[in-house]
Amino acid sequence: MIKTSIFRHRFTKTTLCLILTFLFCSGDVYSDINKFEGEMLKYNIGFWLFKNVGTAIFKCEKEGDRLVITIDASTAGFLDKIIHRHNTYRTTLLVDDIANRLKPIKSYEKKIKREKERIMITDYDYENNIYNYKTWRHGVVHKEGSLGLGSEECDDMISVTYNFRNEVYGEVKEGASFNISTVYKDKSPNFGANVSSAEISKWQDIVPGIKYVVDVALDPEILDSKEGKLIILFTENLIPVGYVAKDVIGFGDLYGVLEDDVN
């Protein structure tokens, strides 16, 4: 009887400790992962002295028990006639309530540059802890393979962005740094992000309402840039109101500013 009582006490104490550890050490547990449903963000794109030479639309839609996030970016106006670009990124995400995060199930990427077309599809197999990818060039299979995820918490470009905004990896605040494992084709590049407010004055006149300036390091191939450097301008509610993709091939610094009348 005494042994049973001791066991129950220890079990209750251990369970309580685990619950408290989960609540206070696993990021923003109470954040709502579904808050992005129906969100649409439209950005005007420019470079150098040219404004509004393209658009980028971020859209999040609910499909059954999944979220589908699409990024559609394309050139416009005179630039489109000179050098046509149209990039589409789409990821289907599972809402993981236990881990409080969005997990990629399938991602699709299509890049059009003048007459050139590249497509990549990635499927995530969490049961076997692998992902399968296949790429096409001009409609012909170029490369395919399977690699281990390494961790069940690997993200793609889209899921890492929305999980970051939802503070799944930790609180976004002045001086915070993040280094997150991601998946891209046959590589596992890290999503590195450093949060600062030091350069806010530099952007305030162009994009008002900024609370955080986040320096991001991505795989250069994702941005078609030399080093994969990206600056994201966030409001206090972590709405990305501006982007600057550094040293994009053929453009230099490419920036996007959120339209005021969207959402």
N, C-alpha and C positions, 0 to 999 in steps of 0.2 A: 504493500500500500504506500509506504514511504517512498520507495523507489519510483513508483508510478507517479506520485506527486512531484518528485524532483524532476522526472523526465518531462512532465507537462509544463513545469515552470521554465525549464531550459528551452523547450520547444517554443513556448510563447515568447520568451525573451529574444530568441534567435530570429523568429519570424518578424517581430516588431523591429528589430535592428535592420533586417533586410528591407522592410517596407520604408523605414525612415531613410536608409541609404539611397534607395531608388528615388524617393521623393526629392531629396535635397542635393543629389549628386549627378543626376542624369540630364542636366540641361533644363530647358523650360518645359517641364512635364505637362503643365496645364495649357500650353499653346495649342491652338486649333489648327490641325493640319489641313482641314477642309476650307479654311478661310480664303484660299486662293480660287475656289470654285467660282466661275463666272468672271474672273478678273481678265481685263484686256488692257494692255499697255501699248500705246503707239508712240514710236520715236521718229523724229525727223533727223535724217542723217546728213552730215556735211563733212567737208575736209578742206583744209587750207582756208582760202577766202570764199569758198563755195558753200552755200547753205541750201538745205532742202533738195539735195541731189539723190535722195533715196528715202525709203521708209523701212522700219522694222516693227513688226507687230508680235507681241507676246500674248498668247491666248491660252486660258486654262478652262477646260470643259469637263463635265462629269459624264462618264459613260458606264452605266451600271454601278459597280462598286469600285471603279477605277477612275483616275484622273488622267486626262490627256492634255499635255502641254505642248503647244506648237509655237515655234519662232519662225516667222516668215520675213525675210529681208531681201530687198531688191533695189536696184538703181532706178532712177526716174529722170524724166526731162531730157535735157541735152546730153547728160552723161550716159543715160541708157542707150542712146543712139550711137555713142562712141565706143563704150565698153560695157556691154550688157552683163549684169551679174544678178543671179537669183539663187539665194540659199534658203533651204527649208530644213528645219530640225524638229523632230517630233518624238516625244517619249511617252509611252503608256506607263502609268505608275500605279502601284498597289499602295493603298493607305494602310500602313502597318501601325495599328493602334497600340500594340504592346511596346514596340520600340519607339513609338511616337515620331515616325519619319515616313518619307515617301521612298519607296523602293522601285527602281526601274524594272519593268518586265520586258519591254521591247523598245528599241530606239531606231529611228529612221533619219538618215541624213542625205540630202540631195544638194549638190552644188553645180550650178550652171555658170560657166564663164565663156561668153560668146557662144561658139558652137560646141564647146567641150562640156561633157556631162559626167559627173561622178556620183555614185550612189553607194551608201553603206547601210546595212541592216545588222543590228545586234540583238540577239535573244539571250535572256538571262535564265539559267537553269539553277535555281537555288537548292533543289533537291540533291543535285550532284555537284554543287558549288563550282560551276563552270559557266562561261559565256561563249556563245558561238557567233562569229561575225562573217560577213560576206560582203565583198565590194565589187562594183561593176564600173566599167568605163565604156561609155558609148554603147550601153546595152549588152556588153560582153563581160562575163565573170572575170575579174582580174585577180582576186585573192580571197581565200577563205580559210578558216581555222577555228580552233577551240582552245581556250586557255582557262586556267583555274582563276577563280575570283580572289583567292587568297583570304578574303574576309567576306562574310555575308553582308557587310555594310558598305560595299563598294558602290559608288555612284557614277552616273554619267554626267555630261556637262549640264544638262537641264536639272536633274534631281539634286545635284550638289548646290545649285543656285537657290532653289526653293527651300531646301533643308537649311541652308545658311540663313535665309531670310526668316525662317521659323525658329532660328536659334537652337536647332537640334544638336549642333556640335558644341554649344556653349553660348554664353551671353555675348552679344555684339556690343562692345564698349571700347572706349578710348584705350589704345595700347594693346588690345587683344590680338592674338595671332592664331592662325589655324593652319593645319597641314593635313589634308584629307586625301585618302587614296581614291583614285577614280579609274574608270575603264575607258580606253579609247583604242579601238582596233586591236593591234597586237602588242599594245603597250599598257602600262599601268602608271600613267603620270599622276603626280600629286597636284591637288588644288591648294595652292598656298595663298593665304590672305592675311594682310596686316591692316588693322583698323587705326585710323588717325583722324584728328580734327585740325592738324597743323596747317593744312593747305586749304581750309574752307574759304578763307578770304579770297583766294585765287579764283574760285568758281562762283562765289555768291552773286556777283553781278550778272553772270550768264545764266545760272540755274539757282534761283532763290530757294530757301527752305532746307538747305543741306545741313545735316547733323554729323554725318560721318563720310570720310573719304577712305575707300578701301582699295588698296593696291593688291591686285590678283596676278598670280602666275599660273598660266595654263600651258597645255601642249601647243606649241606654235602652229601646228597644222590646223588646229580648230579655228584659229582666227586668220589663217593665211598670213601670218606675220613673221617677223624675224625672230622674236624672242618670246612671244606669247604673253606679253604684258598687257594688262587691262586695268583701267581705273573705273571704279563704280562709285557714283555719288548717291548716297542714301539720305532719306528723311529720318526723323526720329522714329517713325513707325516702320522703318526699313522698306520704304517704297523706293525702288531705284529710279531716280529722276534724271539720271544722266550716265552715259558711258563714254569712255575714251579708249579705243583700241590702238595701242602704240605700234608704229612702224608696220602698218598693213601694206603688204606688197602691192605696188601700183598706186597707192593713195597717200602713204605717210600716216599721220595720226588721223584716225577716223572717229568722229564723235557722234553721239546720238542724244537728243534732248527730248524728254517726255512732253507730249502735247497736254495742255491744261484741260481740255474738254473731254478727255477719255476717262471713263469710269467716274 
